[in-house]
Amino acid sequence: MTDEKMDPQLLQQRLGHNFKDASLLQQALTHRSHSALHNERLEFLGDSVLNCVVASLLFERYDKIDEGDLSRLRANLVKQQSLYEIAQRLELSQFLRLGEGELKSGGFRRPSILADTLEALFGAIFLDSGFEAARAVIRSLYVPVLEHVDPKTLGKDAKTLLQEFLQGKKIPLPQYNVIATHGAAHSQEFEIECLVPKLDIQVFGTGGSRRAGEQAAAKLALEAVQLALAKTPSAGRKPRTRTTQLKLAGIATIQPDAPEHDSGKGNRSEASTVNGSKPAKPVKEPKETKEQKGAPVTARNDGKNTGDRTETVAAEPISAASSASQSRTA
């Protein structure tokens, strides 16, 4: 923060590097608001060294990942937020050399200033002792970070993660709606609703832009979806259609070796259900004579005691002429 509070030796201990040229360390810690000999050129150099070392680390660590995913991982490990978090671990704000204006406005807490200063330190170490020295320092700072990196998700925003998760579970994609906007035109805050109708999930997120609000809502929705599916694992399964249920029900009602005196109508109905075809329209049968009343049905069994299905059919109606002929013969 101020020159009196700086302790360069403590910072060198935290970095694991002792500078041969102390002026390089001082320049790396100097913001342009402090003096003309500031750290922006060292920042430029350190950025290139950092990208090279992180690319090498990822190449060694993840041998099954393709070029696209390696690039995504590197971009996220060297972005401002990642550098800011490392600078916070080093308590780098205690060693910054800032102008009065930046000190009063809290520049020592600003993520961009801390991230840029860390890159400037990498550049200074490279100039002071070469690439291997810079590589050793960067590795020591990044190995703990890589222990908690998931290469499948790092660098993917919340909306992408939610979409991929839902697609994997065959659940329809979420819906985003702007519920309200708050604040003045130059500093609006958007309230966004995210819906996952299949699981009856509704969450809200806010952000300084519509995109930021959607990201915030998507993050909450992903957590809610994972929780819902953990409680009811079958929620994402495709329901069985009614047609399939009816077919299965029809198969289940068929009994082997049906009794001989079952009505023919019932058997024809079962056959229709099994085959999945529409039942035939009923045919108007001739009026029965007294002799025909109580005529037996004929059962036909094609099986030879092997448990094959017994097919039952009704006897064919006897015409009136045939009935009279039978009476005369009797």
Buried (B, 14 or more C-beta within 10 A) or exposed (E): BEEEEBEBEEBBEBBEBEBEEEEBBBBBBBBBBBEEEBBEEBBEBBBEBBBBBBBBBBEEBBEEBEEEBBBBBBBBBBEEEBBBEBBEEBEBBBBBBBBEEBBEEEBBEBBEBBBBBBBBBBBBBBBBBEEEBBBBBBBEBBEEBBEEBEBEEBBBEBBEBBBBBBEEBEBEEBEBEEEEEEEEEEEEBBBBBBBBEBBEBBBBBBBEEBEBBBBBBBBBBBBBBEEBBEEEEEBBEEEEEEEEEEBEEBEEEEEEEBEEEBEBEEBBBBBBBBEEEEEEEEEEEEEEBEBBEEBEBEBEBEEEEEEEBBBBEBEEBBEEEEBEEEEEEE
